[in-house]
Amino acid sequence: MRATLHEILDEEAKRDGWGEPEPGVLDPSSEPPPPLPLETFGPFWGDWIWAAAEAKGAPPDYVVGALLDGAGALLANVRRARPWPGWVEPPILYVGAIGNPSADKSPALDAVSGLLDALEAAEGEGHGARKRQHAAEAEAASLRLKAWQGEVKEAVKLGYAPPPQPAAADAGAPPERPRIVV
């Protein structure tokens, strides 16, 4: 007789020392979690978290999880912790919103992702102009490269040392649009 996937997973969990799940965790009549101490976040963020949760019809806990996760992501490219030489850690938080379906996890996340989207849009302002400027510089650099290649060809033909490639013959990498959320 073939074992079901559930039976296989149960056996693996027992073998790996996980034991049986606590049935109270799955009990819908279990006690609710303690209230989130919003005062911990100060008056500005405490009020913002409460207002965002109210606007989204979601528990503030989910908003806080997304906010801490987003703050860690924003800091990750500019700050690092170094407890001792050889150990460097970015301030990344791995946050998971755990709740039953329709517990308003997604609306709570949307409150923070909306902020990050607005920040990304502000950072990306003028990107089109920078891209067009780079295209013009790249075209000019291409013409300078062709002129230099002609100079190298002529120098080799006459037996002279070739001239070095001018720095202006390379436009560099095109500008990248700033990304905060991937």
C-alpha positions as CSV (number, residue, x, y, z in Angstrom):
1,M,0.0,0.0,0.0
2,R,1.3,3.4,-1.0
3,A,1.7,6.1,1.7
4,T,0.0,9.5,1.2
5,L,2.0,12.7,1.1
6,H,0.6,13.6,4.5
7,E,1.8,10.3,6.0
8,I,5.2,10.7,4.5
9,L,5.5,14.3,5.9
10,D,4.3,13.1,9.3
11,E,7.0,10.4,9.3
12,E,9.7,12.8,8.3
13,A,8.6,15.3,11.0
14,K,8.8,12.5,13.6
15,R,12.1,11.3,12.4
16,D,13.6,14.9,12.4
17,G,12.3,15.5,16.0
18,W,9.5,17.9,15.2
19,G,6.9,15.9,17.0
20,E,3.2,16.6,16.8
21,P,1.9,20.2,16.2
22,E,0.4,22.0,19.1
23,P,-3.4,21.6,18.5
24,G,-4.1,24.9,20.4
25,V,-2.4,26.8,17.6
26,L,-5.1,25.7,15.1
27,D,-8.0,26.2,17.5
28,P,-10.1,29.1,16.3
29,S,-11.3,29.8,19.8
30,S,-7.8,30.3,21.2
31,E,-6.9,33.5,22.9
32,P,-6.0,36.5,20.6
33,P,-2.4,37.8,20.7
34,P,-1.6,40.6,23.1
35,P,-2.2,44.1,21.8
36,L,0.7,45.7,19.9
37,P,2.3,48.4,22.0
38,L,2.1,51.2,19.4
39,E,3.8,53.7,21.8
40,T,7.0,51.8,21.2
41,F,7.1,53.4,17.7
42,G,6.8,57.0,19.0
43,P,4.0,59.4,18.3
44,F,4.5,59.8,14.5
45,W,4.9,56.2,13.5
46,G,2.5,54.9,16.2
47,D,-0.2,57.2,14.8
48,W,0.7,56.3,11.2
49,I,0.6,52.6,12.0
50,W,-2.8,53.0,13.7
51,A,-4.2,55.1,10.9
52,A,-2.9,52.8,8.2
53,A,-4.4,49.7,9.9
54,E,-7.7,51.5,10.4
55,A,-7.8,52.6,6.7
56,K,-7.0,49.1,5.5
57,G,-9.3,47.3,8.0
58,A,-6.3,45.3,9.2
59,P,-4.6,44.6,12.5
60,P,-1.7,47.0,13.2
61,D,0.6,44.0,13.7
62,Y,0.6,43.3,10.0
63,V,1.3,46.9,9.1
64,V,4.2,46.9,11.6
65,G,5.7,43.8,10.1
66,A,5.6,45.3,6.6
67,L,7.0,48.6,7.9
68,L,10.0,47.0,9.6
69,D,10.6,44.8,6.6
70,G,10.5,47.9,4.3
71,A,12.8,49.9,6.6
72,G,15.3,47.0,6.6
73,A,15.2,46.9,2.8
74,L,15.8,50.6,2.5
75,L,18.8,50.5,4.9
76,A,20.3,47.3,3.4
77,N,22.2,49.1,0.6
78,V,23.6,51.8,2.8
79,R,24.3,50.4,6.3
80,R,26.0,47.3,7.6
81,A,26.5,46.0,11.2
82,R,30.0,44.7,12.0
83,P,30.0,42.9,15.4
84,W,33.7,42.0,14.9
85,P,36.2,41.9,12.0
86,G,35.2,39.4,9.3
87,W,31.5,39.5,10.1
88,V,29.3,41.9,8.3
89,E,25.5,41.8,8.2
90,P,22.9,44.0,6.3
91,P,19.9,45.1,8.3
92,I,17.5,42.8,6.6
93,L,14.5,41.5,8.4
94,Y,12.7,38.4,7.2
95,V,9.0,39.0,8.1
96,G,6.1,36.7,7.5
97,A,2.5,37.7,7.9
98,I,0.8,34.6,9.4
99,G,-2.9,34.5,9.6
100,N,-6.0,32.7,8.3
101,P,-7.2,33.5,4.8
102,S,-9.0,36.8,4.7
103,A,-7.2,38.1,7.8
104,D,-6.4,41.3,5.9
105,K,-2.7,40.5,5.5
106,S,-2.5,41.9,2.0
107,P,-4.2,45.2,2.7
108,A,-1.8,45.8,5.6
109,L,1.1,45.1,3.3
110,D,-0.3,47.5,0.7
111,A,-0.2,50.4,3.2
112,V,3.6,50.1,3.3
113,S,4.1,49.1,-0.3
114,G,2.3,52.3,-1.3
115,L,4.9,54.3,0.6
116,L,7.7,52.4,-1.1
117,D,6.2,52.8,-4.5
118,A,5.9,56.6,-4.0
119,L,9.5,56.7,-2.8
120,E,10.6,54.7,-5.8
121,A,8.7,57.0,-8.2
122,A,10.3,60.1,-6.6
123,E,13.8,58.5,-6.9
124,G,13.1,57.7,-10.5
125,E,11.9,61.2,-11.5
126,G,13.9,62.4,-14.5
127,H,15.1,59.0,-15.4
128,G,13.8,59.4,-19.0
129,A,15.8,62.6,-19.4
130,R,18.9,60.9,-18.0
131,K,18.4,58.0,-20.4
132,R,18.1,60.3,-23.4
133,Q,21.2,62.3,-22.3
134,H,23.2,59.1,-22.0
135,A,22.0,58.0,-25.5
136,A,23.3,61.3,-26.9
137,E,26.6,60.9,-25.1
138,A,26.9,57.3,-26.2
139,E,26.4,58.3,-29.9
140,A,29.1,61.0,-29.5
141,A,31.4,58.5,-27.8
142,S,30.8,56.1,-30.7
143,L,31.9,58.7,-33.2
144,R,35.0,59.5,-31.1
145,L,35.8,55.8,-31.0
146,K,35.5,55.5,-34.8
147,A,37.8,58.6,-35.2
148,W,40.4,57.1,-32.8
149,Q,40.2,53.7,-34.6
150,G,41.1,55.6,-37.8
151,E,44.0,57.3,-36.0
152,V,45.3,53.9,-34.8
153,K,45.0,52.4,-38.3
154,E,46.9,55.4,-39.8
155,A,49.6,55.2,-37.0
156,V,50.1,51.4,-37.6
157,K,50.3,52.0,-41.3
158,L,53.0,54.6,-40.9
159,G,54.9,52.5,-38.3
160,Y,54.1,54.7,-35.3
161,A,52.9,53.7,-31.9
162,P,49.1,53.8,-31.8
163,P,47.6,56.7,-29.7
164,P,45.8,55.7,-26.5
165,Q,42.1,55.4,-26.6
166,P,40.5,58.7,-25.3
167,A,38.3,58.4,-22.3
168,A,35.7,60.4,-24.1
169,A,35.3,57.4,-26.5
170,D,33.4,55.5,-23.8
171,A,30.0,56.8,-22.5
172,G,29.9,54.3,-19.7
173,A,27.0,52.3,-18.5
174,P,23.5,53.7,-19.1
175,P,21.6,55.0,-16.1
176,E,19.6,52.5,-14.2
177,R,16.1,53.3,-12.9
178,P,16.2,53.3,-9.1
179,R,14.5,50.2,-7.6
180,I,13.4,49.8,-4.0
181,V,11.0,47.0,-4.3
182,V,11.7,43.9,-6.4
